């Protein structure tokens, strides 16, 4: 069964389903006020990155605080990566 990916705040479809592969991997600039240019299917911290805290807004509209290790991919649909509360760097979005 395919679960569609959507942005709760607007009802905007991200496209495809979470089980579909991403079309690109793009750098993330954390921002407290603005959503990502494209909602992410997952957040990746490269193996050579600095592990740390991560504050995100999920596609369901919830703000969550978590930790991401170097080389880890967090498979959750994300619309915003907050500057405040995020120490991990450099982050990439699977879109």
N, C-alpha and C positions, 0 to 999 in steps of 0.2 A: 504494500500500500504506500502510495506517495503522499507525503504531507506537504502542502504548499507553504512557501515561505512568504510572510507578509509583515508589514509594518503596522502595528496596532494603532498608533496615533492617527494615521491617515487612512488606513485600510488599503494602502498601496501595496501591490504585489511586487515582491523583489524579483520574481521570475523563477521558473523552474521549481524544483522541490529540494528539500534539504539533502535527499539521497543523491541528487544529481551532482556531478563534479563541477567545481568552480570554473569560471572562464578566464580568471586572471588572479594574480597576487600583487597587491598594491601597497605602498607604504602608508602608514597611518600617522597623522599629526594629531595628538590628543588635543581636545578643545572642550571647554566647559559649556559653551553657548551654542555650538553648531553640531548638527549631525554629520556623519560621514557622507561624502559625496555619493557613495553607493553603499547601501546596506551590506554588511558582511555576513557570509555564511559561517565563517570561523575567523578566529584571531590567532596568528602565529607569531612566536618569538623565535627568531633564528638561533641555531646552536651557538653562534658566537655573540649572542645578545646578552644583556644584563637582566637576570631574573628579578622579579619584584612584584609589587602590588599592581592591581589592575582594577580600575573602576569603569564599568560599562553600563550602557542602557541597552537592554535586550529589545528584540522586536516586539515583545509583549508589553513594552513600556516600563519595565522595572529596572531600577538602578541596583546594581549588584557590585559588591567588592569581593575580589578573589585574588589569588596568587597565580602567577604563570612562571614556569621554569624555562630556562634556556632549552631550545629544541622542542618545546611543547606547542601543540595546536589545541586551542580551546574551541570545541565544536558547538557553538551556540550562535544563533542569529543575533547580530549586534547592529544598532543604529548609531551609537555614539560611544567614543572612548573619551572619558573625561581627563582633563589635564590634572586637576586636583584629585589626588588619590591614586594616580598612576605613576609608578616608578620604573616599571619594566621598559626597556628600550633596546633596539628599535622594533616596533610592532608592524606587522603586515596583516592586511585583510584579504581573505579568500572571497572573491566576489563572482 
